[in-house]
Amino acid sequence: MGDHALVGRARWGTPLRVLLLTAAAFLSLGWMQKAQCLRSPVGGGAAAAGGVDWSGNRQFTSACYSDTVSLFSARGLDQLAFPYLHSWQEAGQTRYMEYPVLTGLFQWFAAVLARPVGAGWRALGLPGAADVAVYFGVSALFLAAAWMAAVGLTGLLARRRVWDAVLMAASPLIIVHAFTNFDTLSVLAAVAGLWLWSRNKPAGAGVALAVGVALKLWPVFIAGAIVLLCLRARAYGALVRFGVAAVIAWLLVNVPIMVVAPAGWAEFFRMNSARGLEGSTLYAVAEHIAGPRSWLSTHVLQGSPAVLNAIGLLLLGVCLAALAYLVLSAEKQPRLAQVAFLAVLAFLVTNKVWSPQYSLWLLPLLVLALPRWRLVFGWAAVEAVYWYLRMWQFLPPKQAAPNYLVDTVTVLRIGLLLWMAGVVLRQIRSGWDEVRAAHDGADPLAGPLDGHRRYGGDRRGGALGSGRMGVHNKGQDATDRGAEQTHTTATPTGDPGV
């Protein structure tokens, strides 16, 4: 910064506001991408999915499919049936809502709220809209608000590299997946957990990540990254506060449903253990290469789900064990975002299910772990194209996208992520990257770990782990922290109020 630089003087166009406006623009594109699936039948056309026109496989040819629409009537939400108590018969089995507790309750809450909204819509004499379209609109409002809040928090977490959050606000993934499912809610919870941790609030971070796990399972791997780094840094006090708060919050959310509807609560775990592989995974690629009648396909990939579950757990365990060894043996304490990204990616790559919208989980982690614009934007563009290919794969056989085409892009998208993981691994081993360089060698997400550098930091010496000092001393630590705070105060991106 120059001595006469005017920073933080903008009356309106602050970085945070520009990021939120950009996110809103891309969310509006996401709404238009799904709008084809909200049309009411015209001229007696075929109606599907609770009153909207999905004739001619519109949901696949337009790639506008959304679980929000298809689950409205399939899960009894059109009748305001309470999740986890409502059941139905499917293939000779009693089925319940298959989502974790808070996601199921969110769907029910949106359905309840859609009733008066729909009544007001009709009272105003506006063009007719199916009940499911109104429900989609209500859900989308909350999902969009969650994503915008997550973008804002990510911008604050990026601090001196605030504009890296454009990778999240203007991602092509938002256009195709913001309203495909309910993942933006768990993304907000995960980012809120990271933000609270960075603000030295381990108990608050535990509560936020517990809420995230009650929405979707994946934030548990971010919690695991925090635990691993705390063990390395010997930050036992912060670890205890984080863990106790997380467990209590998770129990408070889940126990009431476990008691009232134990079978409905357990459906999430039962379904995920019993389901087969999903077509967006490397397992599906292996099946197509081996052939449907091969031993690999019949006995492993399409055989008993228990076999595939065991393989996935084994591979995940190996990946996480390797990650733990890397974190504990690295010369310099890895950044939290780096470890969280690698942990979540390990889960996605080894899991038998990778619904395309799951890639939203990686966006904030990539912004904070590897903010390389061309690489991240390129991967997100491939993911957006991949959504159309996957949807076209569900068309009748003579119209569907061929397996070899979808499999090629599957390998490409996962290959790009593995390439980025390799870059992150190299940065962890070297102990230096562009984010550290922008923050005087420190981890902007370190939070409670920042005071434990003498244990978990640079084992070769150096107050901030940058190798600038051959001997560690507390006085230099204080000097460096003071300089860092001065720089942060002078930089508008370090101010949460901007």
CORFENBEL-V972779 format. One line per field, one symbol per residue. ss: DSSP state (H for helix, E for strand, L for the rest). psi: psi as a letter, one per 40 degrees, with the letter a starting at -180 (. if undefined). A space follows every 10 residues. Layout:
ss->???
psi->???
This chain:
ss->LLLLLLLLLL LLLLHHHHHH HHHHHHHHHH HHHHHHHHLE LLLLLLLELL LELLHHHHHH HLLLLLHHHH HHHHLLHHHL LLLLLLLEEE LLEEELLLLL HHHHHHHHHH HHHHHHHHHH HHHLLLLLLL HHHHHHHHHH HHHHHHHHHH HHHHHHHHHH HHHHHHHHHL LHHHHHHLLL LLHHHHHHHH HHHHHHHHLL LHHHHHHHHH HHHHHLLLHH HHHHHHHHHH HHHLLHHHHH HHHHHHHHHH HHHHHHHHHH LHHHHHHHHH HHHHLLLLLL LHHHHHHHHH LLLLHHHHHH HLLLHHHHHH HHHHHHHHHH HHHHHHHHHL LLLLLHHHHH HHHHHHHHHH LLLLLHHHHH HHHHHHHHHL LLHHHHHHHH HHHHHHHHHH HHLLLLLLLL LLHHHHHHHH HHHHHHHHHH HHHHHHHHHH LLLHHHHHLL LLLLLLHHHH HHHHHHLLLL LLLLLLLLLL LLLHHHHHHH HHHHHHHHHH LHHHLLLL
psi->hidehhheeh ddfidddddd dddddddddd dddeddeehi hhfeihiiff eihfiffddd defeihdddd edddeeddef hhiedhiihh feihiiheii dddddddddd dddddddddd dddefiiihi dddddddddd dddddddddd ddddddddbe fdededdddf hdddddeded afdddddddd ddddddddef gddddddddd dddedidded dddddddddd ddefgddddd dddddddddd dddddddddd gddddedddd dddeiaiiee iddddddddd ideiddddec debhdddddd dddddddddd ddddddddei dihiiddddd ddddddddde iehghdeded dedddddddg ghdddddddd dddddddddd deeeiideei hidddddddd dddddddddd dddddddddd ehiddddeff eiheedbded efdddeahee ihdefeedhd hhiddddddd ddddddddde hdeehee.
